[in-house]
């Protein structure tokens, strides 16, 4: 597990923290597979989320 | 269909703001680069490669909501109200050529709001564990947060990040070394668990008796001040 120190007040480390998480997820094949694999990936977010095929193909997320 | 307005710049470009969870995103006809007021609930239309669900967890008052607000709105409130239940924001980021829509769940740290836990852990891709470097108790409680995480998360595959917040306050009660050691040993413990068995029971046994070289890494109440 990575460790980052932050200050929301001064902005220090905030971007890096989220950047680190996103990069680590992108680097994890199992997670990427989950993302494109099925509706369960969205958990309780189905009402907000576009169809899976759009999420994986990079086309408009169903809002166009 | 509208294209994402990507800004040139660093490796991590931002192109959207936020939308509250209770309002479906409405983007038709909206200018992708236009920022709508917080009361309104519009976010830019755009394509993306992935949706990731990321959680912020940790004790009440450590700054989870402030971290989220800073990241999504680039703003800060000195007197932030306690989160009730779950807050939720969306931000689209571009990293390494991939456009990622982040759904970030900001969970209430207070015990009385802990009844929704299993639903917001479900299907998460990343978890940010937050503590306050000036509040040692929030560090010692990380172990409990990890256990709750293992209990409720439905997948073994998610990314964890430890964040020590409020470094501007300068009343530090947890050293960088302590936090780094703890983070490193959590990773090792999980590796051990994954090798032997991915079961919760095994994980918990390992937590109870971590590898000897990590024994001192668990958060302690009586550490350096």
Interface residues (C-beta under 8 A of the other chain):
Chain A: X1 X2 X3 X4 X5 X6 X7 X8 X9 X10 X11 X12 X13 X14 X15 X17 X18 X19 X20 X21 X22 X23 X24 X25 X26 X28 X30 X31 X32 X34 X35 X36 X40 X41 X42 X43 X44 X45 X47 X48 X49 X50 X55 X56 X58 X59 X60 X61 X63 X64
Chain B: X1 X2 X11 X12 X19 X21 X24 X25 X26 X27 X28 X45 X46 X47 X48 X49 X50 X51 X52 X53 X54 X63 X66 X67 X69 X70 X71 X74 X76 X90 X93 X95 X96 X98 X99 X100 X101 X102 X103 X119 X120 X122 X123 X124 X125 X126 X128 X129 X133 X155 X157 X158 X159 X160 X161 X162 X163 X164 X165 X166 X167 X168 X176 X179 X180 X182 X183 X184 X186 X187 X190
